[in-house]
């Protein structure tokens, strides 16, 4: 082609080169067209064309002529201008549009959108012949240079690293743009004669081919970008939905949660009949009539142990289950707020096919966890299960301790009934609870009773239960003989069969009694033989009314009768019952000003019924081994002299705490180890006063304690402001002393603010307005 172009420069066609007269006519036509701004090199190109290409060349010639008619008559290189403009604007527009779509979030790229619009306007101006072509070429050249610089900056941006997968595409765009820029620059620098001669049919074909390639590549790049963006968007949305679900899960409610330390479970070879009955009900797949099973019984009957063992057996047998163990002492587990999300989380773990449908439902409605239990259960459990083909076995939902749930028990049971009647998916509901009147009435309702199977533990085979308790006691007493610190003094035949039978009889079918006996007898501080004899000969108080826990109460009374630091122990237990939602051993020690180790000594005689561990806040804990103990202590008929009246204890503990707080002069220590050196302890101190004062009953003792208390609002913290305001409002109407205690508290609250400034002034104003 270069040889051809050199040969054609400055030449004119002559008659000797034509094969026939028609060629002469064509040359004359071409010469005429050339006078109207068509390049002369077409004459040479025509000479080498074969007959088969002439028709195609005529069509191209006509198209070029039509373009040239749109341009100024004085511009002799119109063809090159049109070609360059088409190539340049098409390529640049495609590249910039693609890059703008691809990297919309990267700096500098958003500014290219204005350039795109300008190029479109320029192209329109070129077609409409509103400006001279040279000005247009110069303007486009400046834009190309600016775009090239911006793309170079984009490629070097740190934020571009997020799109590493598309880096090669952007580099290709940059190379193409550089090529256009350089070609246009060379084009502008050539003389008119060079520009005129340096064209040809092959170059035009190459131009068309490159435009087609660029267009194809552009489409592919856009499709890749769309797919990449959609996949990235889906991944982000799915991750957000998963995080949203996990944020509503009660992790401590799982049957295998680490928060449930040593959960009760059936002892080996015990409760086999009842466990087998429940397990067979779960795996039943044909002719099922009952879709809800209610395992009910009194406190200590072993419901939780059975449910725990059933859940573990289902996991071992690869049966899809979801569990939730309610607990009235855990604010996360004593409400239905986290019930459905916790079940849903386990559903997608046990049946992975449901995960995509659950995530999709959450993405469609991110606020679903704030909606009704029915909406959550149907959209996040039932609907996803409909997409799972041919469930080989049932999906079982296991719920323990429903009576310990503080809200919506009846609504939940009714919802289970509605789901079971629908029968679109095989979901079985296994529920365990005490025979709470509200729960029993809900299960007896017509819409539930027809699909319900009741399994009462109290009226079950008493002989089998007694046999299980006897087996449990024998094995545990054998462990005591092998591991107790005084094992060398324990006879080989201990305990006697009569002693074991006595304990079995006293248990009355309640495993909790046998469990407490084992803990009591195994205490390292006492002799197991003596401890067992005490339990055997404990006498029960006479009572005219029936008490199913008479033996357990007698055992609890015996345990507390041997507590050396009884007053301290009862104060601690009362405080735990009053502030159970945020209590731990560290707080107890701070509140009662116990020396290191003093708290453990006060509770050491109660290790058979209370579990505690002292350490850092994260590892410090206090819990009752069974809920029957606080129930016993708060029932005056059952606990007698160990009765804890929370109303009186609230006033008693409040007075003690006010009296034990040091005066302000002792609180100014800068020692970081001082009890009141940190804002956290200051906030906790004032919070305890506020919590105890909320429901305290007025008394002369409490009034004197407040009149002698002067540590209100000693350190400036957000919590101290809020709690001090609450204390002031409560004192305003608590005593009939004409506001004496209220004014005293106000005086010291203001006096103890030692850091004057706008913040304190504003806070004082707020306190005055509220109080």
C-alpha positions, 0 to 999 in steps of 0.5 A: 500500500505504501508503494502504491501511495508513493506511486500515486502522488502527483500522477494523473490518469492517461488513456493508455492505462485503460482496458476499455472506453468505459474506464475513460468515462469513469475517470472523467466522472472522478475528475469532476468529483475531485474538483468538488473535494474528492481526493485524486488518489482514487484515480490510481486506486481505480486503475488496480481494481478488478471488475468485481469490486467496481460496483462496491466502489461506486456505492462508497463513492456515492456515500463519500460524495454525500458527506462532502456535500455537507462540508464547506466548499473551501475545505479540500480534505473533507474525506480525511476529515470525515473519516478521522471524525467518524473514527475518532468520535466513535472510538472515543465515545465508546471508550469514555462511555464504557470507562464511565460505566465501569468506574463510576465510583473512581475519582476523575471519571465522573468528570468525563461525562461532560466530555462525552456530551461535548463530543456528541455535540461536536459530531452533530456540529460536523454533520450540520456544517455549523463550524469549520472542520479544522476547528472541530479537529483541534477541539476534538484533539484537545479533548482526546488529550484530556481524556487520555490524561484522566484515564492514566490517572484513573489507572494509577488510583488506589481505589482502582485496586477494587476493580483489579479484574477489569484492569486489563480492559481499561489498559486496552481502552487506554492503548486504543485512545492513545492510538487515536490521539497519536494518529490524529496528531500526525494527521493534523501535522501532515501537509494537504498533499500527504493527507491526500495521497495517504488514503486508500481502499485498504485503509478504509476497509481497515478503518471499518474493521477496527470500528467493528472490533471496537464495537464488539469489544465494547459490547463484551466489556459492558456485558462483563462489567454488568455481570461483575457489578451484579455479582458484586452487588448480589454478594454485598446484599447477601452478606448484609442479609446474613449479618442482619439475620445473625444480629437478631439471633440468640446464640445462647438459645442453641442446644449446643451453645457455649453459654449453656455451660454443662446443660442438663441431659438425661443420664445414660440408660435413663428416661429411655422409654420417654425419649424413644417415644418422642424420637419416634414421633419426630421421625414419623413420616406416614399417617401423621395426625399430631404435628405438635407434641407438648411435653409437660411437667412440674419443675424438676421433672427433667423436661430440659434434660429430655429436650437436650438429649432429644436434640443431641440424638436428632443431630447424631441421626442427621435429622434437620432440627432447630432449637430454642431453650428459653430462660427467664434469667436471660434477657435474650432468651426470655422473650420471643423477639429473637425466637424466629431468627434463631430458628431460621439461622439453624434452618439454613445450616441444617438444610442449605438449600433454603439459604438462598430463599431466606436471604432473598426474603430478607433482601426483599424486606430488611425490616421483617424482624420487626414484624409479627411472628406469623410473618417471620415464620411463614416468610423465613421458614415455611416459604423457603421449605417449599422450594426444597424437593422431597424432604426425606424427613421432617423438619423439627422445631424444638422449644424448651421452657415456653413457660419461661417466655415473658410474652406471646406464649398463646400467640405462638401456640396458635401460630404453630397450630395454623402452620400445622393445619396448612400442612404444605411442608412437614414441620413438627413442633416439639414444645416443653413447659410447665403446665402454666394455665395460659399455656394449657388453655392455648393447647386445649383450644379447638384449632390446636387440640386436634393435632396435639399429642400431650406427654405429661411427665408427672403421670407417666410411668412412676415405676420407670422414673423411680428406676431411672433415679435409682440408677442415676444415684447408684452411679453418682454415689460410686463416683463419689466413693472413687473421687471424694477427698475422704474416699479412704474413709468411705466403706465399700458397701456404702450406700446401702440399698435402703439408703438409696431407696429412701432417696428415690422415695423422697424424689417422688419422680423429680430428678431435680431432688436426686441431682441436689442430693448428689451435689449436697453429698459430694461437697468436699467440705463435708463427710459424704456418709454424714451428708447422706444421713442428714438427707435421709432423716430430714423431716418435712413440715406439716402442711394442710395444703398439698405441696408437690415439692415438700421433699425438695423444700425440706432439702433446701431448708437443710442446706441453708441451715448449714450456711455459716455466713447466712445473712451475707448469703441471703443478701447476695441472693436478694441482690441477684434477684433484684438486679439479675439482668446485669449481675456478675460476681465482680459487681457483687463484690464491689457493691458489698465491699467484699475483700478478695475471697470474702464473697467465695467464703460467703457462698461456699456452703451453697455450692450444691445449689449455686454455681459461681466463678469469680474473675474478670467481668468477662469470666465472672458469673453467678447462677442458680443450678435450678429455678426451683431455688429462687422460687423456694426462697420467695415463697414464705410458706415454703422457705419459712425463716429463709424467706426473701421479701424483695420489697424489704430487702430492697430497702435494706440493701439500699440503706446498707449501700448508702451507709457504706459509701465513703464521703466525697473527701475519700473519693478524690483519690487519683489512684487508678486502683481506687474503687471510684477512680473510673467512670465505669464504677461511678456510673455503676454506683449511682445506677445501683442506687437508682435501681434499688430506689425505684420500688423502695418503700419509705421508712425512717431508716431509709430517710436517715440514710439519704440525709447522711448520704452526700455523694450525689453526682460526684463524677461527671458522666452521662450515666451519672446525669441520667441516674441522678435525675431519676433519683431526684425525681423519686426523692421528690415524692418518696418521703413525707418530709416536706421535700427535706431529702429532695433538697438535700440531694439537690444541694449535694448534686450541685456542690459536687460538680467540680468542673464548671463549664458550658457542659456542666451548666447546660446539664444543670439547666436540664436537671432543673427543667426535669426535676 
